[in-house]
């Protein structure tokens, strides 16, 4: 019997405009709900580690333990290794993995963490079952995902409305669920998890520097990333339409009263002892 495998396509890809966002992420701004549960000796699996900034932070927080970062895309792992090496961390390693079929024995890790992963996978319930399987009794499954439909901004922008509608259509065509944040608890219950603490967290961009950075990376991503290619090749948008959305992002970024909030759902699940 063959192992289950990923069926969804990662919507964003790893264009520079995407990594501009991913390398900004830290354990403090992206996994705060988990940090109070960490102990220095813990063994952690970080799923969908990308360029490894959160992974490296987690390794620094468990100096007597070990962190394994895994990603479905082999190419990004060289950057993750460089991130860890640049911080002189020796308690971290990296490997290619599919969250639907993890190549680890049962009850291996004290913590299994996934940030912005389940929105991009074909079967999030199966993924959570796998995460539970490789977690030790008494250990934690920690998951955080954004919820695109809950993102909000000011001032109103028809171009950003178009962006949100387009992104959600492209992500779903790729096999993912862009409004994952609100579904995490439901998925966890379906996966058989019982001790679940559900919470939420936000990223907010409002200062001139924050607006320039956030609007700029989305303006570039809209016309130059794998997302842009999938939007046009899938018949969801034209190149002209993408350019219009990109310009809407840049226009919003110039607004002195501009404000953008990204809502994330979070679950911290303890595996029964």
FENQUICOR-V14487 format. One record per helix or strand of 3 or more residues. SS is the DSSP state (alpha for helix, beta for strand). FROM is the first residue (numbers start at 1). TO is the last residue. If there is no record, write none. Layout:
ss->SS from->FROM to->TO
ss->SS from->FROM to->TO
//
This chain:
ss->alpha from->16 to->22
ss->alpha from->27 to->30
ss->alpha from->32 to->35
ss->beta from->43 to->47
ss->alpha from->53 to->61
ss->beta from->66 to->71
ss->alpha from->74 to->86
ss->beta from->92 to->96
ss->beta from->109 to->115
ss->alpha from->118 to->120
ss->alpha from->124 to->133
ss->beta from->135 to->147
ss->alpha from->148 to->150
ss->beta from->152 to->154
ss->alpha from->158 to->173
ss->alpha from->181 to->190
ss->beta from->195 to->205
ss->alpha from->208 to->224
ss->alpha from->226 to->233
ss->alpha from->239 to->253
ss->beta from->259 to->270
//
